[in-house]
Amino acid sequence: MELKPLFTYAEDSEREFSPVFPDIEDTKVEIEPLLTDTEDSSNSDTSSSESNPMTTEQKFTLVSLSISYAFSSAFYSMLGPIYPQEAKRKGVSQLMTGLIFGVHALVVFATSPFFGKYLYRIGAKFVLIVGLLVAGISNVIFGFLDDSPDGFVYVVLCLIVRTLEGLGCSAFETAGFAIMAYTFPSRVSTMFGIIEAVIGFGFMVGPVIGGALYQELLL
């Protein structure tokens, strides 16, 4: 019997505090325009940053990386019209010829996550420069393997040099994309599109240049 006044008091207290809830709903209605203004301001900041002209550092980064990616893809595809004939002359089977071609991409596939994980510990610029040097020197050495002994020795040397070349390309390509994203924070998609176009251009002109040089060599 003594519990009834307690329940009655609780109900009365809830009734007293019930007018507070409409005030909360009104506050939510007032907050919504603030969120809309914030989104509009962020979009306007992004569009204004994209319309700003590139700095000298950004232009230098874009040009240097574009040249690096173009030469890398051109050197990779340049062997298409050249190497099969040379490998056949050296006594290399078609299977091993395909393996020598494919080991480059296999190394890039296997080592790119490693460079991406430890890139910021080692340093993006250092990885980029070392990767370019390793890839460039490997390409030059691969051109002199024509003077190596035929058969097994030639195949082993080709696999080693192509593996080193793939390792260097994996390093500088991973570092290059990271540098592009850091240098162009508001133009990442645009810059990546430009780099992909440059890579496609290198793959396109590489076989043409390789075929022309090999034809001149035979003449």
Buried (B, 14 or more C-beta within 10 A) or exposed (E): EEEEEEEEEEEEEEEEEEEEEEEEEEEEEEEEEEEEEEEEEEEEEEEEEEEEEBEEEBEEBBEEBBEBBBBBBBBBBBBBBBBBEBBEEBEBEEEBBEBBBEBBBEBBEEBBEEBBEEBEEEEBEEBBBBBBEBBBBBBEBBEEBEEBEEEEEBBEBBBBBBBBBBBBBBBBBBBBBBBBBEBBEBBBEEBBEBBEEBBEBBBEBBBBBBBEEBEEEEE
